[in-house]
């Protein structure tokens, strides 16, 4: 009788293990497997009697980046090589800000949208077409890769745009990740119980020992990681502060020789997560806009202003003071690590906080105790790949390296000069660096050379005079900044924030004004310049 019960228990626990595996697979692939379960909209057969009615359908988010407020084109169909594919205008004017964030954060993911179907009038159709041609001109002039031959891209611009629009009123996106976590836990528990049954071990002895080790061993191996997790504080939706207690080996990062994102990830995950495979970094798009400038207040304090423009992200303000490095504070972009309110990992969940701890190496703007401020901004030109026989340094890691090691602009330039700077992900980038002496520079890598230009502001076009000047994404923002600063560049911190307001755009995620003399930072989120969060370094220690 005992053997039968044992066999039955083995079978049951085996079934539970299989269930755990199925839950893991559901968490990993559920979005793809169950996509299409909510469709009452036939885009191939729109009839006049359907206009004005509410439609609800699953879509694979693919938006075409129209430069029109509250409008975009959504792709419908299996594939763009399929003759049945079409584009339909989406109107977001009635969509809440939260749902709009969900939509733009779910690129190439399945979501369910609901809205009213209507016809597009001639003026609106023409407006959409003109926006697409402007995009074509931009791609052609900047020699971007649209993913298909440029002549074919030109032919397709308006070929399959239906004269209809969905006024989107709601967006729903299901998060499948918890299924994977629950499945892994269920499998592990069932596996341990199965071992006990097979080898006739006493569960009341084995289970406490195993589960105790499961707590004690990670607590020892990840001690500083856990401390950093516990230091995370939520300031507002999408805004956190954290102490950097884990990612403190900046010199190791600089000595790793990582010249690509994948090489950097390999080093970081080997260093901090024992070689765990990458499951977090979002390489689909790291296209960042932004604007930066340096100024002086009437009291003589030196300030560094910065806008961070990105389709949708949450952020963490990181305080860092590793041994043998300068104390610093700076902002990190959580979407790069797939963490955020509308990303794969919820920043308020344990897994989200676990991943958040890895962000300090990729600070995008910040300052240190010596009064050095630095920020990285995109240049939409060919990637930087220096080859002068020096160690490689990924440009995304440069701000962290400067804040930890440099007490002046000159020291920052010397540090950068000692490396072959590499960019990745299809873009070049430049750095804006300033210090409390009033010095400021824009550092760019053009034609394999490091070029330094003394200029008090930059956006997303080349500053250096010469053949590359104004290449990238030129616009009038830099003129607006310089006009706001005036010839003397003397402004109050509140006026500096208003200058950032004047050059903010729809996707400005945060605006910062760093005071390089009193070691404080003021931050506004999502172009809400009525609410300013100010932090002294003492608040973050």
C-alpha positions as CSV (number, residue, x, y, z in Angstrom):
1,X,0.0,0.0,0.0
2,X,2.9,2.3,0.9
3,X,4.6,1.7,-2.5
4,X,1.3,2.5,-4.4
5,X,1.0,5.8,-2.5
6,X,4.6,6.6,-3.3
7,X,4.1,5.9,-7.0
8,X,1.0,8.0,-7.0
9,X,2.8,10.8,-5.2
10,X,5.6,10.6,-7.8
11,X,3.1,10.9,-10.6
12,X,1.3,13.8,-9.1
13,X,4.5,15.8,-8.4
14,X,5.7,15.0,-12.0
15,X,2.4,16.4,-13.3
16,X,2.9,19.5,-11.1
17,X,6.4,19.9,-12.6
18,X,5.0,19.7,-16.1
19,X,2.4,22.3,-15.1
20,X,5.2,24.6,-13.9
21,X,7.0,24.2,-17.3
22,X,3.7,25.1,-19.1
23,X,3.3,28.2,-16.9
24,X,6.9,29.3,-17.7
25,X,6.2,28.8,-21.5
26,X,2.9,30.7,-21.1
27,X,4.8,33.6,-19.4
28,X,7.4,33.7,-22.2
29,X,5.1,33.2,-25.2
30,X,1.6,33.8,-24.0
31,X,1.4,37.2,-25.8
32,X,2.0,35.5,-29.1
33,X,0.0,32.4,-28.6
34,X,-3.2,34.0,-27.4
35,X,-2.9,37.1,-29.6
36,X,-6.0,37.5,-31.8
37,X,-8.4,36.2,-29.3
38,X,-10.3,39.5,-29.3
39,X,-11.2,40.5,-32.8
40,X,-14.5,41.8,-34.1
41,X,-13.0,44.0,-36.7
42,X,-12.4,42.9,-40.3
43,X,-10.0,45.5,-41.7
44,X,-10.3,43.8,-45.2
45,X,-14.0,44.3,-45.4
46,X,-15.0,47.7,-43.9
47,X,-18.5,48.6,-44.9
48,X,-20.3,52.0,-44.7
49,X,-22.8,50.7,-42.2
50,X,-19.9,49.9,-39.8
51,X,-18.8,53.6,-39.6
52,X,-19.6,55.2,-36.3
53,X,-19.6,51.9,-34.4
54,X,-17.3,50.8,-31.7
55,X,-14.7,48.2,-32.7
56,X,-12.5,46.1,-30.5
57,X,-9.5,44.2,-31.8
58,X,-6.1,42.8,-31.1
59,X,-3.2,44.5,-32.9
60,X,0.5,43.9,-33.1
61,X,1.7,47.4,-32.3
62,X,3.6,48.9,-35.2
63,X,3.4,52.6,-35.5
64,X,4.9,54.7,-38.2
65,X,6.1,57.8,-36.3
66,X,4.0,60.5,-38.0
67,X,4.9,64.0,-37.0
68,X,1.2,64.7,-36.4
69,X,-0.1,65.4,-32.9
70,X,-2.3,62.5,-31.6
71,X,-2.2,60.6,-34.9
72,X,-0.3,57.6,-36.2
73,X,-0.5,54.7,-38.6
74,X,-1.1,51.2,-37.4
75,X,-0.1,48.2,-39.5
76,X,-2.7,45.4,-40.0
77,X,-1.8,42.1,-41.7
78,X,0.4,39.1,-41.3
79,X,3.5,40.6,-42.9
80,X,4.4,43.6,-45.1
81,X,5.3,41.2,-47.8
82,X,1.7,40.0,-47.8
83,X,-0.4,41.8,-50.4
84,X,-3.3,42.1,-47.9
85,X,-1.4,44.3,-45.4
86,X,-2.9,47.8,-44.9
87,X,-2.3,50.9,-42.8
88,X,-5.1,52.5,-40.8
89,X,-5.0,55.9,-39.1
90,X,-5.2,55.8,-35.3
91,X,-6.5,59.0,-33.6
92,X,-5.4,59.2,-29.9
93,X,-7.1,62.6,-29.1
94,X,-9.6,60.8,-26.9
95,X,-7.1,58.4,-25.3
96,X,-6.0,58.9,-21.8
97,X,-2.3,59.8,-21.2
98,X,-1.8,56.5,-19.3
99,X,-3.2,54.4,-22.2
100,X,-1.2,56.3,-24.7
101,X,1.9,55.4,-22.8
102,X,0.9,51.8,-22.8
103,X,0.5,51.9,-26.6
104,X,3.8,53.5,-27.4
105,X,5.6,51.3,-24.9
106,X,4.4,48.0,-26.5
107,X,6.2,48.2,-29.9
108,X,6.0,44.8,-31.6
109,X,3.8,43.5,-28.8
110,X,0.2,42.5,-28.9
111,X,-2.4,44.7,-27.3
112,X,-6.2,45.1,-27.4
113,X,-7.6,48.4,-28.6
114,X,-11.1,49.7,-28.5
115,X,-12.5,52.8,-30.4
116,X,-14.9,54.3,-32.8
117,X,-14.5,53.6,-36.5
118,X,-14.9,56.6,-38.8
119,X,-14.0,57.8,-42.3
120,X,-11.0,60.0,-43.0
121,X,-11.8,63.2,-44.9
122,X,-9.7,64.4,-47.8
123,X,-7.8,67.0,-45.8
124,X,-6.9,64.5,-43.0
125,X,-5.8,61.9,-45.6
126,X,-3.6,64.5,-47.3
127,X,-2.2,65.5,-44.0
128,X,-1.1,61.9,-43.2
129,X,0.4,61.5,-46.7
130,X,2.4,64.7,-46.4
131,X,3.7,63.5,-43.1
132,X,4.9,60.2,-44.6
133,X,6.6,62.0,-47.4
134,X,8.4,64.2,-44.9
135,X,9.6,61.1,-43.2
136,X,10.8,59.7,-46.5
137,X,12.7,62.9,-47.2
138,X,14.3,62.6,-43.8
139,X,15.3,59.0,-44.3
140,X,16.7,59.7,-47.8
141,X,18.7,62.7,-46.7
142,X,20.1,61.0,-43.7
143,X,20.8,57.7,-45.5
144,X,18.8,55.8,-42.9
145,X,17.8,52.2,-43.5
146,X,14.0,51.8,-43.7
147,X,14.3,48.0,-43.7
148,X,13.4,47.6,-47.4
149,X,14.9,49.1,-50.6
150,X,14.4,52.8,-50.6
151,X,12.6,52.9,-53.9
152,X,10.2,50.2,-52.7
153,X,9.7,52.2,-49.5
154,X,8.8,55.2,-51.5
155,X,6.2,53.3,-53.6
156,X,4.6,51.9,-50.4
157,X,4.3,55.2,-48.6
158,X,0.6,55.8,-49.3
159,X,-0.2,52.7,-51.4
160,X,-2.0,50.8,-48.7
161,X,-3.5,53.5,-46.4
162,X,-7.2,52.9,-46.0
163,X,-9.4,56.1,-45.9
164,X,-10.6,55.1,-42.4
165,X,-9.6,55.9,-38.8
166,X,-10.1,54.4,-35.4
167,X,-10.6,57.0,-32.7
168,X,-8.9,54.9,-30.0
169,X,-10.6,55.2,-26.5
170,X,-8.9,52.4,-24.6
171,X,-5.8,50.2,-24.7
172,X,-5.3,47.0,-22.7
173,X,-2.1,45.0,-22.5
174,X,-1.8,41.8,-20.5
175,X,1.5,41.2,-18.6
176,X,2.4,37.5,-19.0
177,X,5.7,37.7,-17.0
178,X,4.2,36.6,-13.6
179,X,3.2,33.3,-15.2
180,X,6.9,32.5,-15.9
181,X,7.9,33.4,-12.3
182,X,5.1,31.4,-10.8
183,X,5.9,28.5,-13.1
184,X,9.6,28.4,-12.2
185,X,8.8,28.5,-8.4
186,X,6.2,25.7,-8.8
187,X,8.6,23.5,-10.9
188,X,11.4,24.0,-8.3
189,X,9.2,23.0,-5.3
190,X,7.7,20.0,-7.2
191,X,11.2,18.9,-8.3
192,X,12.5,18.9,-4.7
193,X,9.4,17.0,-3.5
194,X,9.9,14.5,-6.4
195,X,13.5,13.9,-5.3
196,X,12.3,13.2,-1.8
197,X,9.7,10.6,-3.0
198,X,12.1,8.9,-5.4
199,X,14.9,8.5,-2.9
200,X,12.6,8.1,0.0
201,X,14.0,11.1,1.9
202,X,12.2,12.6,4.8
203,X,10.5,15.7,3.5
204,X,10.1,17.3,7.0
205,X,14.0,17.3,7.1
206,X,14.9,17.8,3.5
207,X,12.5,20.6,2.6
208,X,13.4,23.0,5.5
209,X,17.1,22.4,4.7
210,X,16.6,23.0,0.9
211,X,14.4,26.1,1.4
212,X,16.7,27.4,4.0
213,X,19.6,27.1,1.6
214,X,17.5,28.8,-1.1
215,X,17.2,31.8,1.1
216,X,20.7,31.9,2.8
217,X,22.8,31.2,-0.3
218,X,21.3,34.0,-2.5
219,X,21.4,36.3,0.5
220,X,25.1,35.8,0.8
221,X,25.8,35.9,-3.0
222,X,23.6,38.9,-3.6
223,X,24.0,40.8,-0.4
224,X,24.8,44.2,-1.9
225,X,22.2,43.6,-4.6
226,X,19.5,43.0,-2.1
227,X,20.6,46.1,-0.1
228,X,20.3,48.2,-3.2
229,X,16.9,46.8,-3.9
230,X,15.8,47.7,-0.4
231,X,17.1,51.3,-0.9
232,X,14.7,51.9,-3.8
233,X,12.1,54.5,-3.0
234,X,9.2,55.5,-5.2
235,X,8.9,59.3,-5.5
236,X,6.0,59.3,-8.0
237,X,4.6,57.1,-10.8
238,X,7.6,56.4,-13.0
239,X,10.2,58.1,-10.7
240,X,12.4,56.3,-8.2
241,X,15.6,57.0,-6.2
242,X,18.2,54.3,-5.3
243,X,21.6,53.9,-3.7
244,X,24.2,52.2,-5.8
245,X,25.5,49.5,-3.6
246,X,26.1,46.8,-6.2
247,X,27.3,48.3,-9.6
248,X,30.4,49.9,-8.1
249,X,33.2,48.4,-10.3
250,X,33.5,51.3,-12.8
251,X,37.2,50.6,-13.3
252,X,36.4,46.9,-14.1
253,X,33.7,48.2,-16.6
254,X,36.3,50.4,-18.2
255,X,39.0,47.7,-18.3
256,X,36.6,45.1,-19.7
257,X,37.2,46.3,-23.3
258,X,33.5,46.1,-24.1
259,X,33.0,47.9,-27.4
260,X,29.4,46.7,-28.1
261,X,26.3,46.5,-26.0
262,X,26.4,42.7,-26.0
263,X,30.0,42.7,-24.8
264,X,29.1,45.1,-22.0
265,X,26.1,43.0,-21.0
266,X,28.3,39.9,-21.0
267,X,30.7,41.6,-18.6
268,X,28.0,43.1,-16.4
269,X,26.0,39.8,-16.1
270,X,29.1,37.8,-15.5
271,X,30.2,40.3,-12.8
272,X,27.0,40.8,-11.0
273,X,24.7,37.8,-11.9
274,X,27.2,35.0,-12.3
275,X,26.9,34.8,-16.1
276,X,23.1,34.8,-16.3
277,X,21.9,35.1,-19.9
278,X,20.6,38.5,-21.0
279,X,16.9,38.7,-20.6
280,X,16.5,42.3,-19.8
281,X,18.3,44.8,-22.1
282,X,16.0,46.3,-24.7
283,X,18.1,46.6,-27.9
284,X,15.1,47.3,-30.2
285,X,15.6,51.1,-30.0
286,X,17.8,53.3,-28.0
287,X,17.0,56.4,-30.0
288,X,17.1,59.3,-27.5
289,X,16.5,63.0,-28.3
290,X,17.5,65.5,-25.6
291,X,19.0,68.9,-25.0
292,X,21.7,70.2,-22.6
293,X,23.2,73.5,-21.6
294,X,25.4,75.2,-19.0
295,X,24.7,78.5,-17.3
296,X,25.5,80.6,-14.2
297,X,23.1,81.9,-11.6
298,X,23.2,85.5,-10.3
299,X,24.8,84.1,-7.1
300,X,27.6,82.6,-9.1
301,X,26.5,79.0,-9.0
302,X,27.1,76.9,-12.1
303,X,24.2,74.9,-13.4
304,X,23.7,72.1,-15.9
305,X,20.3,71.7,-17.6
306,X,19.2,68.6,-19.4
307,X,16.0,67.3,-21.2
308,X,15.8,63.6,-21.8
309,X,13.5,62.7,-24.7
310,X,12.5,59.1,-25.3
311,X,9.2,57.5,-26.5
312,X,8.2,56.2,-23.0
313,X,10.3,55.3,-20.0
314,X,10.5,55.5,-16.2
315,X,13.6,56.7,-14.5
316,X,15.7,56.3,-11.3
317,X,17.8,58.9,-9.6
318,X,20.9,57.0,-8.5
319,X,23.2,58.1,-5.6
320,X,26.6,56.5,-6.0
321,X,29.8,56.6,-3.8
322,X,32.0,53.6,-4.4
323,X,35.3,53.2,-2.7
324,X,38.1,55.3,-4.4
325,X,35.5,57.1,-6.6
326,X,33.8,60.5,-6.4
327,X,30.3,60.7,-4.9
328,X,27.7,61.4,-7.6
329,X,24.0,61.5,-8.4
330,X,22.5,60.8,-11.8
331,X,19.5,59.6,-13.8
332,X,19.2,56.2,-15.5
333,X,16.6,55.2,-18.1
334,X,14.7,52.1,-16.9
335,X,13.1,51.2,-20.2
336,X,16.6,50.2,-21.5
337,X,16.4,47.4,-18.9
338,X,12.7,46.5,-19.8
339,X,11.6,48.0,-16.5
340,X,8.7,50.5,-16.3
341,X,5.0,51.0,-15.7
342,X,4.4,50.1,-19.4
343,X,7.4,47.8,-19.9
344,X,7.8,44.1,-19.4
345,X,8.9,44.3,-15.8
346,X,6.9,46.3,-13.2
347,X,9.2,48.6,-11.3
348,X,7.3,48.1,-8.1
349,X,7.6,44.3,-8.3
350,X,10.6,42.4,-6.7
351,X,11.8,41.3,-10.2
352,X,11.6,44.9,-11.4
353,X,13.6,46.1,-8.4
354,X,16.1,43.3,-8.9
355,X,16.8,44.5,-12.4
356,X,16.7,48.2,-11.5
357,X,19.9,47.6,-9.4
358,X,21.9,47.1,-12.6
359,X,21.1,50.6,-14.0
360,X,24.0,52.7,-12.4
361,X,26.5,51.8,-15.1
362,X,24.3,53.4,-17.8
363,X,23.7,56.8,-16.3
364,X,22.5,59.2,-19.0
365,X,23.1,62.5,-17.1
366,X,24.5,63.4,-13.7
367,X,27.0,65.3,-11.6
368,X,29.7,64.5,-9.0
369,X,30.9,66.1,-5.8
370,X,33.7,67.9,-7.7
371,X,31.1,69.8,-9.7
372,X,31.4,68.0,-13.0
373,X,28.2,67.5,-14.9
374,X,27.8,65.2,-18.0
375,X,25.1,63.9,-20.3
376,X,24.8,61.8,-23.4
377,X,22.7,62.8,-26.4
378,X,22.0,61.1,-29.6
379,X,23.5,62.0,-33.0
380,X,21.7,60.4,-35.9
381,X,24.8,59.8,-38.0
382,X,27.1,56.8,-38.6
383,X,28.2,55.0,-35.4
384,X,31.4,55.9,-33.8
385,X,34.1,53.3,-34.0
386,X,37.6,54.5,-33.1
387,X,40.5,52.3,-33.9
388,X,43.7,53.9,-32.6
389,X,45.0,50.9,-30.7
390,X,43.6,52.0,-27.3
391,X,41.2,50.0,-25.1
392,X,37.6,50.1,-26.2
393,X,35.0,52.0,-24.1
394,X,31.3,51.9,-25.0
395,X,30.0,55.4,-25.2
396,X,26.9,54.5,-23.0
397,X,29.3,53.9,-20.1
398,X,31.2,57.2,-20.5
399,X,29.0,59.3,-18.2
400,X,29.5,56.8,-15.4
401,X,33.3,56.7,-16.0
402,X,33.5,60.6,-15.9
403,X,31.4,61.0,-12.8
404,X,33.4,58.4,-10.8
405,X,36.9,59.6,-11.9
406,X,37.0,63.2,-13.1
407,X,37.3,66.4,-11.1
408,X,37.2,68.8,-14.1
409,X,36.3,69.0,-17.8
410,X,40.0,68.6,-18.6
411,X,40.2,65.4,-16.7
412,X,37.1,64.1,-18.4
413,X,38.7,64.9,-21.8
414,X,41.9,63.2,-20.8
415,X,39.9,60.1,-19.8
416,X,38.0,59.9,-23.0
417,X,41.2,60.5,-25.1
418,X,42.7,57.4,-23.5
419,X,40.1,55.1,-25.0
420,X,38.8,54.1,-28.4
421,X,35.2,55.1,-28.1
422,X,32.6,52.8,-29.6
423,X,28.8,53.4,-30.2
424,X,26.3,50.8,-31.1
425,X,22.6,50.2,-31.9
426,X,22.8,52.1,-35.2
427,X,23.5,55.6,-33.8
428,X,26.3,57.9,-32.9
429,X,26.2,60.0,-29.7
430,X,27.9,63.1,-28.3
431,X,28.6,64.1,-24.7
432,X,28.0,67.5,-23.1
433,X,30.4,68.1,-20.2
434,X,30.7,71.1,-17.8
435,X,32.1,71.9,-14.4
436,X,31.9,74.4,-11.6
437,X,34.7,76.5,-13.0
438,X,32.4,77.5,-15.8
439,X,34.0,75.4,-18.5
440,X,31.8,73.5,-20.9
441,X,32.5,71.4,-24.0
442,X,30.6,69.2,-26.5
443,X,32.6,66.0,-27.3
444,X,31.9,64.2,-30.6
445,X,33.5,61.3,-32.5
446,X,33.6,62.2,-36.2
447,X,35.5,60.3,-38.8
448,X,37.3,58.2,-36.2
449,X,38.6,61.3,-34.3
450,X,37.5,62.8,-31.0
451,X,36.5,66.4,-31.6
452,X,36.1,68.9,-28.8
453,X,34.0,72.1,-29.2
454,X,33.6,74.8,-26.6
455,X,29.9,75.5,-26.8
456,X,27.4,76.1,-24.0
457,X,24.5,74.0,-25.4
458,X,23.7,71.0,-27.7
459,X,20.8,69.0,-28.9
460,X,20.9,66.3,-31.5
461,X,23.0,67.7,-34.3
462,X,26.7,68.0,-34.7
463,X,28.2,71.1,-33.0
464,X,31.8,70.9,-34.4
465,X,32.5,73.2,-37.3
466,X,33.4,71.5,-40.6
467,X,32.1,68.9,-42.9
468,X,29.9,67.3,-40.2
469,X,28.4,70.5,-38.8
470,X,24.6,70.3,-38.2
471,X,24.3,66.7,-39.3
472,X,22.0,64.5,-37.3
473,X,18.6,66.0,-36.4
474,X,19.0,69.8,-36.7
475,X,16.1,72.0,-35.5
476,X,15.7,75.3,-33.9
477,X,15.9,74.1,-30.3
478,X,19.6,75.1,-29.8
479,X,18.8,78.6,-31.0
480,X,15.9,78.7,-28.5
481,X,18.2,77.6,-25.7
482,X,20.9,80.2,-26.6
483,X,18.2,83.0,-26.8
484,X,16.9,82.0,-23.4
485,X,20.4,82.0,-21.9
486,X,21.3,85.4,-23.3
487,X,24.9,86.5,-24.1
488,X,25.9,86.4,-20.4
489,X,24.3,83.0,-19.7
490,X,23.1,84.2,-16.3
491,X,19.8,82.7,-15.3
492,X,18.1,81.5,-12.1
493,X,17.5,77.8,-11.7
494,X,13.8,78.3,-12.2
495,X,14.5,80.2,-15.4
496,X,16.8,77.3,-16.5
497,X,13.9,74.9,-16.1
498,X,11.7,77.2,-18.2
499,X,14.3,77.1,-20.9
500,X,14.0,73.3,-20.8
501,X,10.3,73.7,-21.0
502,X,10.6,75.9,-24.1
503,X,12.5,73.1,-26.0
504,X,10.5,70.2,-24.5
505,X,8.6,67.9,-26.9
506,X,5.8,65.4,-26.6
507,X,8.3,62.6,-25.5
508,X,10.3,64.6,-23.0
509,X,10.4,62.2,-20.1
510,X,12.3,64.3,-17.6
511,X,14.0,67.7,-17.3
512,X,16.9,68.2,-14.8
513,X,18.7,71.3,-13.5
514,X,21.9,70.3,-11.6
515,X,23.5,72.8,-9.4
516,X,27.2,72.0,-9.6
517,X,28.2,74.1,-6.6
518,X,25.7,73.0,-4.0
519,X,25.3,69.4,-5.2
520,X,21.5,69.6,-5.8
521,X,19.2,68.6,-8.6
522,X,15.7,69.7,-9.6
523,X,13.6,67.4,-11.7
524,X,10.3,67.7,-13.6
525,X,8.6,64.7,-15.2
526,X,6.7,64.4,-18.4
527,X,6.7,68.2,-19.2
528,X,4.9,68.9,-15.9
529,X,6.8,72.0,-15.0
530,X,4.4,72.9,-12.3
531,X,5.7,70.1,-10.1
532,X,9.4,70.3,-9.3
533,X,11.2,67.6,-7.3
534,X,14.4,69.0,-5.7
535,X,17.0,66.7,-4.0
536,X,20.1,67.5,-2.0
537,X,22.8,64.9,-2.0
538,X,22.1,64.5,1.8
539,X,18.5,63.3,0.9
540,X,19.9,60.4,-1.1
541,X,22.7,59.1,1.0
